[in-house]
């Protein structure tokens, strides 16, 4: 995240919020497509829940 202007909620004073790094997860194509193919009917009986 880039540095930005923020506001102290207690005093209303404008403050500079420093830059920080955050981890971001992006699933690959195979992982994005898998839930669509994994319907309860497609699972073997031994793996079904309920």
N, C-alpha and C positions, 0 to 999 in steps of 0.2 A: 504494500500500500504506500502511496506517495504521501509526503508531508502535506498537511492541510491546516487551515484555520479552524479552531474550535472555540467553544465558549464554556467558561467555568459556570456551572449552573447555580452555584451558591452566590457568587458575586456578580455574574453577568460579564465579567472581564473577558476580553478576547485573548486567546492563548494559541501558540503554535503547537500543533500535535506533530511529533517527530515521525519520520518515515519508519516503517517496520516491515519485516518480512513475514510472510505467512505461507504455510504449505498448502498447495492446492492439488486435489486429486482429480484426474481426468481419466475415466475408464476407457480402455481400448475398444475397438470395434466388436471384438468377440464378446466382451463382457456386456456391452450395450445391447447386443442382439439376444443374448442368452435368456433373459427373463421372458421375452416374448415367446420363445420356443418351449419354455419350461412350464407348461400349464399342468394342473393336477392330473388331467387325463393322460398326459404324455409320460408321467412318472411311473416307474414300476410299482406294483402294489406294495412292495416292502418299504418303499420310501415315502408313501403317501401319509399325510398327517390327517387325523380326524376320522 
